[in-house]
Amino acid sequence: MNAVMKMNAPAVGLWTDVCGADEIWPDTGVCAWVEGRHVAVFRVGQEQYFAIDNVDPKSGASVLSRGLVGNLGERVVVASPLYKNHIDLRTGECLEDPSCSVAAYSLRVTGGRIEVAIT
């Protein structure tokens, strides 16, 4: 399976291998260390993958990868396990308070491996 989950992918060579795509259970996330950042990588359903900052903007704790994944209308979100803010997995926007938004990163699945790029 080869797929780029976000457009504006960086130049080849800037991708960091995170894990096998099948190592993440559907509708859960994992945390990875990518270029000095805590990154949350999520698998939604069987074949959608997203990457955002893992640090909860309200508490500073690295916990977003442990949040509950779901939908609010058309938006795929994770609810922070601490303050229950909903973060859009496509954009990193916090739905309740845009000042608490996080970065969203480019992600691709190549040869069954998830790769993330910090742009």
LOVEX-305966 format. One line per field, with one value per atom (N, C-alpha, C): residue in three letters; chain; atom name; x, z, y. Coordinates in nm, 4 decimals, padded with zeros to 6 digits. Atoms other than C-alpha are relative to their C-alpha. Layout:
<pts>
r <- c(ALA, ...)
c <- c(A, ...)
a <- c(CA, ...)
u <- c(X, ...)
w <- c(Z, ...)
v <- c(Y, ...)
</pts>
This chain:
<pts>
r <- c(MET, MET, MET, ASN, ASN, ASN, ALA, ALA, ALA, VAL, VAL, VAL, MET, MET, MET, LYS, LYS, LYS, MET, MET, MET, ASN, ASN, ASN, ALA, ALA, ALA, PRO, PRO, PRO, ALA, ALA, ALA, VAL, VAL, VAL, GLY, GLY, GLY, LEU, LEU, LEU, TRP, TRP, TRP, THR, THR, THR, ASP, ASP, ASP, VAL, VAL, VAL, CYS, CYS, CYS, GLY, GLY, GLY, ALA, ALA, ALA, ASP, ASP, ASP, GLU, GLU, GLU, ILE, ILE, ILE, TRP, TRP, TRP, PRO, PRO, PRO, ASP, ASP, ASP, THR, THR, THR, GLY, GLY, GLY, VAL, VAL, VAL, CYS, CYS, CYS, ALA, ALA, ALA, TRP, TRP, TRP, VAL, VAL, VAL, GLU, GLU, GLU, GLY, GLY, GLY, ARG, ARG, ARG, HIS, HIS, HIS, VAL, VAL, VAL, ALA, ALA, ALA, VAL, VAL, VAL, PHE, PHE, PHE, ARG, ARG, ARG, VAL, VAL, VAL, GLY, GLY, GLY, GLN, GLN, GLN, GLU, GLU, GLU, GLN, GLN, GLN, TYR, TYR, TYR, PHE, PHE, PHE, ALA, ALA, ALA, ILE, ILE, ILE, ASP, ASP, ASP, ASN, ASN, ASN, VAL, VAL, VAL, ASP, ASP, ASP, PRO, PRO, PRO, LYS, LYS, LYS, SER, SER, SER, GLY, GLY, GLY, ALA, ALA, ALA, SER, SER, SER, VAL, VAL, VAL, LEU, LEU, LEU, SER, SER, SER, ARG, ARG, ARG, GLY, GLY, GLY, LEU, LEU, LEU, VAL, VAL, VAL, GLY, GLY, GLY, ASN, ASN, ASN, LEU, LEU, LEU, GLY, GLY, GLY, GLU, GLU, GLU, ARG, ARG, ARG, VAL, VAL, VAL, VAL, VAL, VAL, VAL, VAL, VAL, ALA, ALA, ALA, SER, SER, SER, PRO, PRO, PRO, LEU, LEU, LEU, TYR, TYR, TYR, LYS, LYS, LYS, ASN, ASN, ASN, HIS, HIS, HIS, ILE, ILE, ILE, ASP, ASP, ASP, LEU, LEU, LEU, ARG, ARG, ARG, THR, THR, THR, GLY, GLY, GLY, GLU, GLU, GLU, CYS, CYS, CYS, LEU, LEU, LEU, GLU, GLU, GLU, ASP, ASP, ASP, PRO, PRO, PRO, SER, SER, SER, CYS, CYS, CYS, SER, SER, SER, VAL, VAL, VAL, ALA, ALA, ALA, ALA, ALA, ALA, TYR, TYR, TYR, SER, SER, SER, LEU, LEU, LEU, ARG, ARG, ARG, VAL, VAL, VAL, THR, THR, THR, GLY, GLY, GLY, GLY, GLY, GLY, ARG, ARG, ARG, ILE, ILE, ILE, GLU, GLU, GLU, VAL, VAL, VAL, ALA, ALA, ALA, ILE, ILE, ILE, THR, THR, THR)
c <- c(A, A, A, A, A, A, A, A, A, A, A, A, A, A, A, A, A, A, A, A, A, A, A, A, A, A, A, A, A, A, A, A, A, A, A, A, A, A, A, A, A, A, A, A, A, A, A, A, A, A, A, A, A, A, A, A, A, A, A, A, A, A, A, A, A, A, A, A, A, A, A, A, A, A, A, A, A, A, A, A, A, A, A, A, A, A, A, A, A, A, A, A, A, A, A, A, A, A, A, A, A, A, A, A, A, A, A, A, A, A, A, A, A, A, A, A, A, A, A, A, A, A, A, A, A, A, A, A, A, A, A, A, A, A, A, A, A, A, A, A, A, A, A, A, A, A, A, A, A, A, A, A, A, A, A, A, A, A, A, A, A, A, A, A, A, A, A, A, A, A, A, A, A, A, A, A, A, A, A, A, A, A, A, A, A, A, A, A, A, A, A, A, A, A, A, A, A, A, A, A, A, A, A, A, A, A, A, A, A, A, A, A, A, A, A, A, A, A, A, A, A, A, A, A, A, A, A, A, A, A, A, A, A, A, A, A, A, A, A, A, A, A, A, A, A, A, A, A, A, A, A, A, A, A, A, A, A, A, A, A, A, A, A, A, A, A, A, A, A, A, A, A, A, A, A, A, A, A, A, A, A, A, A, A, A, A, A, A, A, A, A, A, A, A, A, A, A, A, A, A, A, A, A, A, A, A, A, A, A, A, A, A, A, A, A, A, A, A, A, A, A, A, A, A, A, A, A, A, A, A, A, A, A, A, A, A, A, A, A, A, A, A, A, A, A, A, A, A, A, A, A, A, A, A, A, A, A)
a <- c(N, CA, C, N, CA, C, N, CA, C, N, CA, C, N, CA, C, N, CA, C, N, CA, C, N, CA, C, N, CA, C, N, CA, C, N, CA, C, N, CA, C, N, CA, C, N, CA, C, N, CA, C, N, CA, C, N, CA, C, N, CA, C, N, CA, C, N, CA, C, N, CA, C, N, CA, C, N, CA, C, N, CA, C, N, CA, C, N, CA, C, N, CA, C, N, CA, C, N, CA, C, N, CA, C, N, CA, C, N, CA, C, N, CA, C, N, CA, C, N, CA, C, N, CA, C, N, CA, C, N, CA, C, N, CA, C, N, CA, C, N, CA, C, N, CA, C, N, CA, C, N, CA, C, N, CA, C, N, CA, C, N, CA, C, N, CA, C, N, CA, C, N, CA, C, N, CA, C, N, CA, C, N, CA, C, N, CA, C, N, CA, C, N, CA, C, N, CA, C, N, CA, C, N, CA, C, N, CA, C, N, CA, C, N, CA, C, N, CA, C, N, CA, C, N, CA, C, N, CA, C, N, CA, C, N, CA, C, N, CA, C, N, CA, C, N, CA, C, N, CA, C, N, CA, C, N, CA, C, N, CA, C, N, CA, C, N, CA, C, N, CA, C, N, CA, C, N, CA, C, N, CA, C, N, CA, C, N, CA, C, N, CA, C, N, CA, C, N, CA, C, N, CA, C, N, CA, C, N, CA, C, N, CA, C, N, CA, C, N, CA, C, N, CA, C, N, CA, C, N, CA, C, N, CA, C, N, CA, C, N, CA, C, N, CA, C, N, CA, C, N, CA, C, N, CA, C, N, CA, C, N, CA, C, N, CA, C, N, CA, C, N, CA, C, N, CA, C, N, CA, C, N, CA, C, N, CA, C, N, CA, C, N, CA, C, N, CA, C, N, CA, C, N, CA, C, N, CA, C, N, CA, C, N, CA, C)
u <- c(00.0852, 00.0000, 00.0896, -00.0733, 00.1443, -00.1003, 00.0929, -00.0406, 00.0647, -00.0399, 00.0429, -00.1271, 00.1219, -00.2092, -00.0194, 00.0122, -00.1370, 00.0717, -00.0660, -00.0490, 00.1191, -00.1174, 00.2566, 00.1093, -00.1026, 00.4897, 00.1379, -00.1345, 00.8517, 00.0837, -00.0912, 01.1418, 00.0398, -00.0424, 01.2560, 00.1214, -00.1127, 01.4958, -00.0322, 00.0376, 01.3127, -00.1025, 00.0983, 01.0805, 00.0658, -00.0475, 01.1250, -00.0892, 00.0740, 01.0220, -00.0475, 00.0581, 00.7863, -00.0290, 00.0361, 00.6443, -00.0728, 00.0811, 00.4607, -00.1445, 00.1389, 00.1127, -00.0912, 00.0847, -00.0345, 00.0329, -00.0340, 00.1307, -00.0888, 00.0932, -00.1315, -00.1398, 00.1372, -00.4759, -00.0908, 00.0949, -00.7654, -00.0589, 00.0597, -00.8990, 00.0797, -00.0898, -00.5967, 00.1201, -00.1203, -00.2727, 00.1215, -00.1277, 00.0931, 00.0822, -00.0893, 00.3621, 00.1339, -00.1310, 00.6863, 00.0854, -00.0964, 00.9981, 00.0478, -00.0338, 01.0438, 00.0696, -00.0795, 01.3183, -00.0138, 00.0023, 01.3130, -00.1374, 00.1373, 00.9345, -00.0771, 00.0942, 00.6716, -00.1137, 00.1025, 00.4382, -00.0973, 00.1047, 00.1061, -00.0390, 00.0375, 00.0336, -00.1247, 00.1286, -00.3246, -00.0374, 00.0620, -00.4887, -00.1501, 00.1454, -00.8559, -00.0603, 00.0530, -01.0515, 00.1127, -00.1017, -00.8479, 00.1142, -00.1016, -00.6580, 00.0239, -00.0290, -00.6519, 00.1005, -00.1045, -00.3462, 00.0217, -00.0207, -00.2755, 00.1135, -00.1066, 00.0110, -00.0168, 00.0089, -00.0150, 00.0978, -00.0782, 00.1814, -00.0639, 00.0517, 00.1463, -00.0200, 00.0045, 00.1765, -00.1329, 00.1255, -00.1541, 00.0304, -00.0359, -00.1484, -00.0421, 00.0435, -00.3319, 00.0886, -00.0755, -00.1256, 00.1494, -00.1404, 00.2051, 00.0421, -00.0296, 00.1821, -00.0065, -00.0064, 00.2673, -00.0999, 00.1070, -00.0681, -00.1015, 00.1068, -00.2711, -00.0122, 00.0061, -00.1801, -00.0874, 00.0831, -00.3795, -00.1463, 00.1365, -00.6973, -00.0951, 00.1046, -01.0252, -00.0181, 00.0155, -01.0591, -00.1461, 00.1385, -01.3948, -00.0287, 00.0443, -01.5962, -00.0881, 00.0958, -01.7668, -00.0476, 00.0473, -01.9797, 00.0918, -00.0903, -01.7476, 00.1462, -00.1389, -01.4333, 00.0439, -00.0622, -01.2091, 00.0834, -00.0621, -01.0880, 00.0558, -00.0426, -00.9034, -00.0382, 00.0331, -01.0283, 00.1170, -00.1104, -00.7479, -00.0423, 00.0366, -00.7427, -00.0024, -00.0029, -00.6855, -00.1146, 00.0999, -00.9140, -00.1154, 00.1068, -01.1335, -00.0185, 00.0063, -01.0617, 00.0072, -00.0003, -01.1243, 00.0955, -00.0997, -00.8331, -00.0296, 00.0230, -00.9012, 00.1283, -00.1195, -00.6611, 00.0548, -00.0491, -00.6384, 00.0783, -00.0569, -00.5493, 00.0715, -00.0558, -00.4497, -00.0805, 00.0810, -00.7211, -00.0758, 00.0798, -00.8729, -00.1384, 00.1340, -01.2487, -00.0586, 00.0550, -01.3298, 00.0734, -00.0817, -01.0444, 00.1155, -00.1051, -00.8394, 00.1385, -00.1320, -00.5606, 00.0712, -00.0583, -00.5028, 00.0241, -00.0257, -00.4440, 00.1438, -00.1332, -00.1429, 00.0388, -00.0473, 00.0689, -00.0458, 00.0281, -00.0364, 00.1164, -00.1181, 00.2381, -00.0330, 00.0130, 00.2784, 00.0290, -00.0148, 00.2451, -00.0213, 00.0219, 00.2786, 00.0216, -00.0193, 00.2572, 00.0675, -00.0788, 00.5237, 00.0491, -00.0441, 00.5833, -00.0492, 00.0553, 00.3608, 00.0574, -00.0625, 00.5652, -00.0549, 00.0442, 00.4428, 00.1229, -00.1063, 00.6722, -00.0605, 00.0476, 00.6284, 00.1082, -00.0936, 00.7870, -00.0418, 00.0213, 00.8187, 00.0290, -00.0184, 00.7672, -00.0109)
w <- c(00.0000, 00.0000, 00.0000, 00.0065, -00.1017, 00.0003, -00.0072, 00.0042, 00.0738, -00.0728, 00.1015, 00.0600, -00.0679, 00.3611, 00.0036, 00.0050, 00.3347, -00.1246, 00.1151, 00.0389, 00.0489, -00.0314, 00.0252, 00.0661, -00.0563, 00.0989, -00.0214, 00.0139, 00.1612, -00.0978, 00.0915, -00.0578, 00.0548, -00.0397, -00.0535, 00.0909, -00.0911, 00.2301, 00.1344, -00.1250, 00.5020, 00.0775, -00.0646, 00.5979, 00.1101, -00.1113, 00.9324, 00.0125, -00.0183, 00.9607, 00.1447, -00.1341, 01.2589, 00.0424, -00.0341, 01.2563, -00.1176, 00.1004, 01.0511, 00.0094, 00.0001, 00.9461, 00.0766, -00.0696, 01.0872, 00.1489, -00.1427, 01.4258, 00.0830, -00.0705, 01.5128, -00.0163, 00.0046, 01.6029, -00.0579, 00.0526, 01.4178, 00.1123, -00.0895, 01.5909, 00.1283, -00.1115, 01.8177, -00.0524, 00.0366, 01.8217, 00.0736, -00.0649, 01.9103, 00.0006, -00.0068, 02.0059, -00.0616, 00.0613, 01.8117, 00.0206, -00.0096, 01.8443, -00.1414, 00.1385, 01.5095, -00.0009, 00.0094, 01.4616, 00.1245, -00.1254, 01.8280, 00.0500, -00.0403, 01.8591, 00.0374, -00.0334, 02.0247, -00.1004, 00.1045, 01.7399, 00.0284, -00.0136, 01.7710, -00.1397, 00.1285, 01.4812, 00.0238, -00.0181, 01.4445, -00.1212, 00.1045, 01.2459, 00.0227, -00.0084, 01.1765, -00.0983, 00.0850, 01.0458, -00.0437, 00.0488, 00.8341, -00.0755, 00.0917, 00.6011, 00.0048, -00.0109, 00.7187, 00.1124, -00.0970, 00.9007, 00.0086, -00.0227, 01.0532, 00.0999, -00.0949, 01.2406, 00.0465, -00.0608, 01.4810, 00.1168, -00.1233, 01.7763, 00.1069, -00.1082, 02.0752, 00.1293, -00.1238, 02.3367, 00.0113, -00.0282, 02.4852, 00.0255, -00.0145, 02.4485, 00.1328, -00.1283, 02.7772, 00.1160, -00.1139, 03.0061, -00.0255, 00.0327, 02.8218, 00.0094, -00.0113, 02.8731, -00.1380, 00.1265, 02.5872, 00.0024, -00.0206, 02.5827, -00.1130, 00.0999, 02.2667, -00.0691, 00.0652, 02.1203, 00.0777, -00.0836, 02.4079, 00.0050, 00.0005, 02.3354, -00.0774, 00.0702, 02.2033, -00.1404, 00.1396, 01.8234, -00.0389, 00.0446, 01.6656, -00.1026, 00.0958, 01.4495, 00.0706, -00.0343, 01.5147, -00.1338, 00.1344, 01.2046, -00.1013, 00.1048, 00.9060, 00.0443, -00.0445, 01.1123, 00.0789, -00.0732, 01.2299, 00.1097, -00.1123, 01.5776, 00.1019, -00.1211, 01.8866, 00.1159, -00.1215, 02.2295, 00.0964, -00.0950, 02.4652, 00.1240, -00.1196, 02.7564, 00.1270, -00.1200, 03.0007, 00.0055, -00.0030, 02.9044, -00.0966, 00.0925, 02.6426, -00.1173, 00.1204, 02.3787, -00.1216, 00.1232, 02.0279, -00.1004, 00.0974, 01.7845, -00.1327, 00.1348, 01.4117, -00.0465, 00.0384, 01.2909, -00.1361, 00.1313, 00.9403, 00.0096, -00.0027, 01.0407, 00.1294, -00.1303, 01.4104, 00.0737, -00.0617, 01.4862, 00.1219, -00.1181, 01.8343, -00.0230, 00.0338, 01.7802, 00.1065, -00.1077, 02.1200, 00.0169, -00.0231, 02.1331, -00.0999, 00.1026, 01.8174, 00.0512, -00.0535, 02.0341, 00.0569, -00.0504, 02.1574, -00.1129, 00.1137, 01.8071, 00.0041, 00.0078, 01.7346, -00.1471, 00.1371, 01.4255, -00.0529, 00.0713, 01.1728, -00.0957, 00.0790, 00.9829, -00.1190, 00.1163, 00.6476, 00.0411, -00.0307, 00.6645, -00.1276, 00.1132, 00.4077, 00.0458, -00.0242, 00.4053, -00.1241, 00.1101, 00.1905, 00.0370, -00.0274, 00.1742, 00.1349, -00.1275, 00.4777, 00.1209, -00.1086, 00.6862, 00.0028, -00.0164, 00.8250, 00.0113, -00.0044, 00.7613, 00.0226, -00.0337, 00.9000, -00.0355, 00.0293, 00.7891, 00.0766, -00.0694, 01.0022, -00.1031, 00.1036, 00.7664, 00.0598)
v <- c(-00.1167, 00.0000, 00.1226, -00.1252, 00.3378, 00.1141, -00.1122, 00.6518, 00.1146, -00.1194, 01.0057, 00.0565, -00.0391, 01.1165, 00.1513, -00.1453, 01.4914, 00.0483, -00.0587, 01.7043, 00.0834, -00.0820, 01.9320, -00.0829, 00.0872, 01.6427, 00.0613, -00.0559, 01.7453, -00.0805, 00.0675, 01.6492, -00.1364, 00.1342, 01.2872, 00.0105, 00.0008, 01.2125, 00.0620, -00.0629, 01.4058, -00.0821, 00.0858, 01.1204, -00.0824, 00.0823, 00.9403, -00.1208, 00.1249, 00.5763, -00.0082, 00.0054, 00.5369, -00.1432, 00.1378, 00.1831, -00.0629, 00.0673, -00.0747, 00.0476, -00.0469, 00.0378, -00.0948, 00.0979, -00.2835, -00.0114, 00.0013, -00.2213, 00.0927, -00.0884, 00.0421, -00.0575, 00.0504, -00.0917, 00.1066, -00.0993, 00.0743, 00.0857, -00.0993, 00.3864, 00.0210, -00.0293, 00.4259, 00.0786, -00.0728, 00.6204, -00.0510, 00.0299, 00.5778, 00.1283, -00.1153, 00.8260, -00.0382, 00.0225, 00.8597, 00.1241, -00.1089, 01.0729, 00.0274, -00.0340, 01.2502, 00.1357, -00.1231, 01.5086, 00.0863, -00.0732, 01.6063, 00.0401, -00.0334, 01.6235, -00.1262, 00.1069, 01.4072, 00.0101, 00.0010, 01.3123, -00.1126, 00.1008, 01.1281, -00.0465, 00.0584, 00.8925, -00.0843, 00.0661, 00.7685, -00.0824, 00.0816, 00.4935, 00.0091, -00.0123, 00.5606, -00.0991, 00.1061, 00.2660, -00.0906, 00.0933, 00.0293, 00.0668, -00.0516, 00.2624, 00.1497, -00.1427, 00.6258, 00.0213, -00.0281, 00.7576, 00.1505, -00.1417, 01.0994, 00.0191, -00.0328, 01.2673, 00.1443, -00.1327, 01.5629, 00.0048, -00.0111, 01.6987, -00.0875, 00.0833, 01.4664, 00.0783, -00.0773, 01.7422, 00.0743, -00.0685, 01.8583, 00.1470, -00.1415, 02.2382, 00.0626, -00.0574, 02.3032, -00.0449, 00.0531, 02.0793, -00.0098, 00.0212, 02.0391, -00.1456, 00.1434, 01.6612, -00.0656, 00.0721, 01.4268, -00.1156, 00.0988, 01.2441, -00.0118, 00.0036, 01.3119, -00.1348, 00.1314, 00.9717, -00.0982, 00.0871, 00.8159, 00.0435, -00.0503, 01.0131, -00.0896, 00.0745, 00.8768, 00.0567, -00.0387, 00.8830, -00.0146, 00.0066, 00.9592, 00.1076, -00.1005, 01.1968, 00.1015, -00.1050, 01.5279, 00.0539, -00.0321, 01.5702, -00.0643, 00.0497, 01.5346, -00.0030, -00.0122, 01.5944, -00.1228, 00.1097, 01.3110, 00.0645, -00.0686, 01.4049, -00.0987, 00.0697, 01.2916, 00.0905, -00.0750, 01.3970, -00.0142, 00.0037, 01.4913, -00.0777, 00.0762, 01.2464, 00.0846, -00.0829, 01.5341, 00.1000, -00.1067, 01.8226, -00.0228, 00.0402, 01.6506, 00.0951, -00.0829, 01.9166, -00.0911, 00.0787, 01.7835, 00.0626, -00.0437, 01.8099, -00.0673, 00.0519, 01.7705, -00.0684, 00.0750, 01.5010, 00.0407, -00.0442, 01.6480, 00.1306, -00.1351, 02.0035, 00.0351, -00.0339, 02.0014, 00.1054, -00.1048, 02.2586, -00.0524, 00.0298, 02.2525, 00.0601, -00.0468, 02.2754, 00.0923, -00.0831, 02.4285, 00.1330, -00.1187, 02.6800, 00.0003, 00.0004, 02.7499, 00.0389, -00.0351, 02.8960, -00.1230, 00.1255, 02.5368, -00.1006, 00.0880, 02.3965, -00.0513, 00.0602, 02.1746, -00.0138, 00.0187, 02.1127, -00.1356, 00.1247, 01.8481, -00.0232, 00.0326, 01.6667, -00.0877, 00.0872, 01.4982, -00.1424, 00.1412, 01.1221, -00.0780, 00.0892, 00.8480, -00.1428, 00.1423, 00.4713, -00.0561, 00.0534, 00.3091, -00.1390, 00.1367, -00.0635, -00.0505, 00.0439, -00.1139, 00.0711, -00.0760, 00.1338, 00.1419, -00.1370, 00.4656, 00.0897, -00.0975, 00.7603, 00.1379, -00.1335, 01.1130, 00.0999, -00.1087, 01.4386, 00.1239, -00.1269, 01.7504, 00.1087, -00.1036, 02.0440, 00.1375)
</pts>
